[in-house]
Amino acid sequence: MNFKSKEKLYRAVLPPEERELFWENGKVSSAAFKDPKGLSVDRQNNRNNIDCIEYLKESKRGPIVSIQVKHCNEVDALVLSKPTENPHHCEIHGSETKKVLSKKQAKYLASMAKKESN
């Protein structure tokens, strides 16, 4: 599946009171971008920003952050379409052979993340 460079990828991040290590001075930390099973995100998929955020909030807790596909490309992270009952579900993998993002990849993506909701 093709991803446009500026397409947003959304992730719900547990709030600081539940996962303190996911937040640093009010910004998402690289720890929120590490998942041994592959980083679960929702792609924008031609939807407007508000619809993406509301859809994710129906099933997830915590603030919603977004990055763009181009940010993944800049650190050679792979964005893979992995639809489930959620047709927008994707995963970000560190490489073709490793699901987890490297420290450098996670740190960069966290630095590029934009907080979309509280």
N, C-alpha and C positions, 0 to 999 in steps of 0.2 A: 504494500500500500504506500502511495506517495504522501509525503508530508511536505507542506510548504515551509520554507525557512522561517517565516514570521508567525507560523501557527503557534498558538499558546498551548502549553501542557499544564494542567492544573493538578494540584495535590493538596489534600486536606492534611494538616499537621496538628497533632494533638496539642492542646494549649499548655503553656508553661506550668500550670498547676498540676497537670497530669504527667508531663514529660519535660522536666526542666532542661535536660540536655539538648532538646530540640530548638531551644531559643537562647539567644545571646544579645543582651542589650536591646530587646524588642525586635530583633531580626532573626529570621530562621537560621539555624546553624547547619553545618555540614552533616551532623548526625542525623538530621531529618531526611537526608538523601542517601542513607545507607540501608540497604535491605538485601540480605543474602538470597532472596527469592526473585530479585529484580524489583526495581523501584516502580510502584504502581502509580499511574497518573491517568487523567482523562484528557483526551485531545479535544481541541476546540471544534474541529470537524464542521466548519461553516455555520456554527451557532454564534449568537452574540454573547458578549462577556457575561451579562447578567444571567442568561439562561444556563450557561456553563456552571456558574457559581451556585445557583439555586439547585440545579440537578445534583451536584456533588453534596450539597448540604442536606439533601433528603436522606442520605444514607451514611454520611460521615460526620465526625465531630471535629471541632477546632477550626482555626483560621484557614482560609484557602490562599495558597500562594501559586504563582505561575512563573514559568520560564518559557522561552521560545525554543523551537526545534533547533534554530541556528546555534543556540548556546550548547546544546548537546553535540552538534556537529563540530563546534570549535574545540572540544576536548575528546573527540572520537568516541563518544558514547552512542550506543545504538538505540534508536526509538523503534519499537516493534508494536504493531497493532495486535492486540490480544483480546478481542471482544469476548465478553461473557454474556450474562443477562444484561450487562451494560454494554451497549454497542460502541461506546466511546473509549472503553478501557484500553490502555496501552501499558507497556513496561519500558523502562529505560535500563539497559544493560551496559556494563563497563566495556565489554568486547563481545566478539562472537563466541568466545569460550568461557567468559566469566560474567555471571549475572550481576554480581555486586560491583558498584562503582568504586574506582580507586579513590584514595584520599584526595588526590589532586582534582579529580573529576567532581567529587561531591563538594569540595570546597568552592570550586568555580561556580557550579550550579547554584549553590547557596548564595554566593555573592551576586548572582544575576537575578535571583528570585525577587518577584514583586508581590507584596502582600495585597491580595484582592479583597479580602473581607476579614472581619474579626470573628 
